[in-house]
Amino acid sequence: MARDVSFNIGDTQLERGGQIKGDVVHGRLYGPTQNIGDAPVIVVMGGISADKYVADDPVRHKGWWSPLVRKGGAIDINKFQVLGYDFAPDNERGDIPDAVTTGDQAARLKALLDNLGVDKPAAIIGSSYGGMTALAYAQNYPHNTGSLCIIGAAHRPYPIGVAWRGIQRRMVRVAIKAGVPKEGLKLARELAMTTYRTPVEFADRFDLDETSTHPSMFDICDYLGSRGDDFAQRMDAKRFLLLSESIDIHRVTPEDIFAPTLLMTAISDQLAPLPEMRELRDRLSGPSELYAFTSLFGHDAFLKEFDMMAPKLEEFCGALG
């Protein structure tokens, strides 16, 4: 079963000033029953381009994490109620605030859970920006946090990632000024893809044609262009600027997090590198485990390495009861 759950939570006051007026928080609930509380609730959140559709269902055929969130899967919707969540602001909003923090996203998630009558979810599983939001939730609402699984996200952004995202935002701002925001989004995503993946994957995947005389004829450039086009169709330029900056201002204090935590990361991740994940593990106040695995896919491993992650996620969920 799957159903949308949306609530108007009024005017959301933001940590860095400003507000989201008439804020409607959107989620999608999957599981063996529509009655909250009949099964343990697991929140699942992804990167800034992810949405509440985490599993396949009749309304939207493909969920972004459906190989893991499915009947009989590592996150088994025969046993658990799984809640997907949309980050603020909505793509359609015209009144984009100046800044939104991962703490703000966590507060909206808390409001959604409160409206559903869920005092403490059994677990929150977050990848990339969703992992940052999960950490902020655990820090700000320790008594309302069960277990955590954090994939490819740390307690702070890594400096080279801040640099790359800063270039992306400047691309988009130049394009907005020129009246072609989609072109800026396309280029920003092309650059982003080179940071999400690894040089080894690209070398293994693409064969450069030495007879080519124009960069657009290289298959690697065609691939990046297609990823850019797809992203530009799905993302609003001003929303992208806000969420990209939200990653860079993300900070939590690991010592303030007491929830049992499983950390997972690809060793090749350039945005949440292994030393940062080790520091996070060592500074957490609750019991913690770090599972590092090899992958060609870098930061995007959470969207690719399902076979690598599934056994640990199944073990993690099995411990929830």
C-alpha positions in Angstrom: 0.0 0.0 0.0 1.1 3.6 -0.6 -0.5 6.9 0.0 0.5 10.6 0.0 0.5 12.4 3.3 0.6 16.2 3.2 0.0 18.8 5.9 -0.2 22.5 6.0 2.1 23.4 9.0 1.5 27.1 8.8 4.4 29.6 8.5 7.7 27.9 9.0 10.3 30.1 10.8 13.7 29.4 9.4 17.0 29.2 11.4 18.7 32.0 9.4 15.7 34.3 9.3 12.8 34.5 7.0 10.0 32.0 6.7 8.1 29.7 4.4 4.6 31.1 4.4 1.8 28.5 4.3 4.3 25.7 4.3 2.9 22.4 3.1 5.1 19.4 4.0 4.7 16.4 1.6 5.5 12.8 2.3 4.5 9.4 0.9 3.9 6.4 3.1 4.5 2.8 2.0 3.9 -0.4 3.9 1.6 -3.3 4.9 -1.1 -1.1 6.2 -2.3 2.5 6.0 -2.7 2.8 9.8 0.2 4.5 11.4 1.6 2.5 14.3 0.6 -1.0 12.9 4.3 -1.4 11.9 7.6 0.3 12.7 8.1 3.5 10.8 11.4 4.1 8.8 12.0 7.5 7.3 14.1 7.4 4.0 15.6 10.5 2.5 18.0 11.0 -0.5 19.9 13.8 -2.2 18.7 17.3 -3.1 17.1 15.9 -6.4 15.3 13.0 -4.6 11.7 13.1 -3.6 9.1 11.3 -1.5 8.8 8.5 -4.1 11.3 6.1 -2.7 9.6 2.9 -3.8 7.7 1.7 -6.9 3.9 2.0 -6.8 1.0 2.4 -9.2 1.0 6.2 -9.0 4.6 6.6 -10.0 6.1 3.5 -11.5 9.7 4.0 -10.5 10.9 4.9 -7.0 14.4 6.3 -6.7 15.4 3.6 -4.2 13.1 0.8 -5.2 15.7 -1.9 -5.4 16.1 -1.6 -1.7 12.6 -0.4 -0.6 10.2 -3.0 -1.8 8.4 -6.1 -0.7 10.9 -8.6 0.5 13.7 -6.1 0.0 16.4 -5.0 2.4 13.9 -2.4 3.6 10.9 -4.6 3.5 7.6 -2.8 3.1 5.8 -6.0 4.1 7.3 -5.5 7.6 7.8 -1.7 7.9 6.0 1.5 7.1 8.4 3.6 5.0 8.0 7.4 4.9 9.5 9.3 2.0 9.8 13.1 2.3 10.1 16.2 0.0 12.6 18.8 1.0 11.6 22.4 1.1 10.9 24.5 -0.8 8.5 23.1 -3.3 9.6 23.4 -7.0 6.5 25.4 -7.7 6.9 28.1 -5.1 7.6 31.6 -6.3 8.6 32.9 -2.8 12.0 31.2 -2.3 13.5 32.1 1.1 17.1 33.3 1.4 18.4 30.3 3.3 17.3 26.9 4.4 19.4 24.7 6.7 19.4 21.0 7.3 18.0 21.9 10.7 15.0 23.5 9.0 14.5 20.4 6.9 14.6 18.3 10.1 12.0 20.6 11.8 9.6 20.1 8.8 10.2 16.3 9.0 9.4 16.5 12.8 6.2 18.4 12.0 5.2 15.7 9.4 5.8 12.9 11.9 3.9 14.8 14.6 0.9 15.2 12.3 1.0 11.5 11.5 1.1 10.7 15.2 4.7 9.2 15.1 6.6 10.3 18.2 9.8 8.3 17.4 10.4 6.6 14.1 12.1 3.3 14.5 14.9 4.5 12.1 15.9 7.3 9.8 17.9 6.4 6.8 19.5 9.3 4.9 21.8 9.4 1.9 23.8 12.5 0.9 21.7 15.6 1.8 19.2 13.3 3.4 21.9 12.0 5.6 22.8 15.5 6.6 19.1 16.1 7.5 19.0 12.9 9.5 22.0 14.0 11.5 20.4 17.4 12.2 17.2 15.6 13.2 19.1 13.4 15.7 20.9 16.3 17.1 17.9 18.5 17.5 15.3 15.9 18.6 17.3 13.3 20.5 14.3 12.0 22.4 12.4 11.5 19.1 15.1 9.6 17.3 15.4 5.8 17.0 18.3 4.4 15.0 20.2 6.1 12.2 21.7 4.9 9.0 23.8 7.6 7.3 25.1 7.0 3.8 27.7 9.4 2.1 27.1 12.3 4.5 29.1 13.7 7.4 28.7 16.4 10.1 30.0 19.1 7.8 30.7 19.6 4.1 34.2 18.8 2.8 36.0 21.9 1.5 36.6 20.7 -2.1 32.9 20.0 -2.3 32.1 23.5 -1.2 34.4 24.8 -4.0 32.7 22.6 -6.7 29.2 23.6 -5.6 30.2 27.3 -5.5 31.2 27.1 -9.1 27.9 25.4 -10.0 25.9 28.1 -8.3 27.9 30.8 -10.1 27.0 29.1 -13.4 23.4 29.2 -12.5 23.4 32.8 -11.4 25.1 33.9 -14.6 22.4 32.0 -16.6 19.6 33.5 -14.6 20.9 36.9 -15.3 21.1 36.1 -19.0 17.6 34.8 -19.0 18.5 31.2 -19.6 18.3 29.5 -16.2 17.9 26.0 -17.6 21.2 26.3 -19.4 22.9 27.1 -16.1 21.3 24.2 -14.4 22.4 21.9 -17.2 26.0 23.0 -17.0 26.0 22.9 -13.2 24.7 19.3 -13.3 27.3 18.3 -15.8 30.1 19.6 -13.5 28.4 17.9 -10.5 28.4 14.5 -12.2 32.2 14.6 -12.4 32.3 15.1 -8.6 29.6 12.4 -7.9 31.4 9.7 -9.9 35.1 8.7 -10.2 37.8 9.2 -12.9 38.3 5.4 -12.9 34.6 4.8 -13.8 34.8 7.4 -16.6 38.0 5.9 -17.9 36.5 2.4 -17.9 33.2 3.5 -19.3 34.0 5.9 -22.1 36.2 5.4 -25.2 37.6 8.7 -26.5 37.5 8.9 -30.3 40.9 10.3 -31.3 39.5 11.3 -34.7 37.0 13.7 -33.0 37.7 17.3 -33.5 34.9 18.8 -31.5 34.3 18.1 -27.7 30.5 17.6 -28.2 31.3 14.5 -30.3 32.9 12.7 -27.4 30.6 10.1 -25.8 31.6 11.3 -22.3 30.4 14.8 -23.1 27.1 13.4 -24.6 26.5 11.5 -21.4 27.1 14.6 -19.2 24.9 16.6 -21.5 22.0 14.1 -21.1 22.3 14.2 -17.3 22.3 17.9 -17.4 19.2 18.1 -19.6 17.3 15.7 -17.4 18.2 17.6 -14.2 17.3 21.0 -15.7 13.8 19.7 -16.6 13.2 18.6 -13.0 14.7 21.3 -10.9 13.9 25.0 -10.5 17.0 27.2 -10.7 16.3 29.2 -7.5 15.4 26.0 -5.6 18.7 24.5 -6.7 20.7 27.5 -5.5 19.0 27.3 -2.1 19.5 23.5 -1.6 23.1 23.6 -2.9 24.0 26.3 -0.4 22.1 24.4 2.3 24.7 21.6 1.9 27.5 24.1 2.4 26.1 25.6 5.6 25.4 22.2 7.1 26.9 21.7 10.6 26.1 19.4 13.4 28.0 18.5 16.6 28.4 14.7 16.6 28.8 14.6 20.4 25.2 15.7 20.6 24.0 12.6 18.8 23.2 9.6 21.0 21.2 7.4 18.6 22.7 4.1 17.5 24.2 4.8 14.1 25.3 2.8 11.1 27.5 4.9 8.7 28.1 3.7 5.2 30.3 5.1 2.5 32.1 4.3 -0.7 35.9 4.6 -0.2 35.9 6.5 -3.5 33.4 9.2 -2.3 34.9 12.6 -3.0 32.2 14.6 -1.2 32.0 12.6 2.1 35.5 11.1 2.1 36.5 8.2 4.4 38.5 10.3 6.9 35.5 12.6 7.5 33.3 9.6 8.0 35.8 8.1 10.5 35.9 11.3 12.4 32.1 11.4 12.5 32.1 7.8 13.8 34.6 8.5 16.5 32.9 11.6 17.7 29.3 10.3 17.9 28.1 9.8 21.5 26.0 6.7 20.8 27.1 3.3 19.6 28.3 3.5 16.0 29.6 1.4 13.1 31.3 2.5 9.9 30.9 0.2 6.8 33.2 1.3 4.0 33.0 -0.5 0.6 34.8 -0.2 -2.7 32.9 1.2 -5.7 33.6 2.9 -9.0 30.7 5.2 -8.5 32.0 7.5 -5.8 29.3 9.6 -4.1 26.7 8.1 -6.3 27.3 4.6 -4.9 24.1 5.0 -2.8 22.2 5.0 -6.1 24.2 2.2 -7.7 25.7 -0.3 -5.3 22.5 -1.9 -4.1 24.1 -5.3 -3.7 26.9 -3.9 -1.6 24.4 -2.0 0.7 21.6 -4.5 0.9 23.1 -7.0 3.5 24.0 -4.2 5.9 20.6 -2.5 5.5 18.8 -5.8 6.0 20.8 -6.4 9.2 20.1 -2.8 10.3 16.4 -3.1 9.7 16.3 -6.6 11.3 17.6 -5.1 14.6 14.7 -2.7 14.7 12.3 -5.5 15.6 
